[in-house]
């Protein structure tokens, strides 16, 4: 099977940055399969990048290399790292972005060449490292061991009396609000509120409510989501990342 490299960045598609990374990789590994996870992470939003990495990496076969770049500290003293975890390899900045794959992992510091652009390690550090891994090089051979990687734990849902209180951790392209409230915390929940406003009934899917109405359900990622049928729940409710979500009836 041809090697696979996934790409997850905050670069957007309006500039040449993604193409430059892909060109670097293809020049070294012409038969690689490149998979764009997304390049629409909000600029510098490490926690959103972390969420998307956690959601996607296991969907790929063992041996996949994941190039993950959300790097507001590019060119500073922050480390560039490669990680081996669960039969997969990862390259990216050591800024908490790779937290979901650090437990039990082998982690090394990647060298940064003197001629690497201080503003574009995605092309000059991470893409070449991903290509080397796709050609069969192993993470331990790529640099000095790292024993103290930066971790950024995602915010957890908490209990408040009979309620469960969580936060919006992602807003998808449909305007659906994805929360950190896991399905197992929702037993007995009958309604959800955001910022204490009008209660939203629990359902199973979008089609449980009329067009334009709000509904809460367990989404495909296994956590509570809030959607508006045929509309954007984020726009209807006027909320986004970090908004408090309260689940009642537990």
Secondary structure as GFF3:
##gff-version 3
##sequence-region A 1 250
A	DSSP	beta_strand	4	9	.	.	.	ID=ss1
A	DSSP	alpha_helix	17	28	.	.	.	ID=ss2
A	DSSP	beta_strand	33	38	.	.	.	ID=ss3
A	DSSP	alpha_helix	46	56	.	.	.	ID=ss4
A	DSSP	three_ten_helix	57	59	.	.	.	ID=ss5
A	DSSP	beta_strand	65	69	.	.	.	ID=ss6
A	DSSP	beta_strand	80	85	.	.	.	ID=ss7
A	DSSP	beta_strand	88	93	.	.	.	ID=ss8
A	DSSP	three_ten_helix	99	101	.	.	.	ID=ss9
A	DSSP	beta_strand	106	110	.	.	.	ID=ss10
A	DSSP	alpha_helix	121	121	.	.	.	ID=ss11
A	DSSP	pi_helix	122	126	.	.	.	ID=ss12
A	DSSP	alpha_helix	127	134	.	.	.	ID=ss13
A	DSSP	three_ten_helix	139	142	.	.	.	ID=ss14
A	DSSP	beta_strand	143	145	.	.	.	ID=ss15
A	DSSP	beta_strand	158	160	.	.	.	ID=ss16
A	DSSP	beta_strand	163	171	.	.	.	ID=ss17
A	DSSP	beta_strand	177	182	.	.	.	ID=ss18
A	DSSP	three_ten_helix	183	185	.	.	.	ID=ss19
A	DSSP	beta_strand	191	194	.	.	.	ID=ss20
A	DSSP	beta_strand	200	201	.	.	.	ID=ss21
A	DSSP	three_ten_helix	206	208	.	.	.	ID=ss22
A	DSSP	beta_strand	214	218	.	.	.	ID=ss23
A	DSSP	beta_strand	223	228	.	.	.	ID=ss24
A	DSSP	alpha_helix	233	237	.	.	.	ID=ss25
A	DSSP	beta_strand	244	248	.	.	.	ID=ss26
###
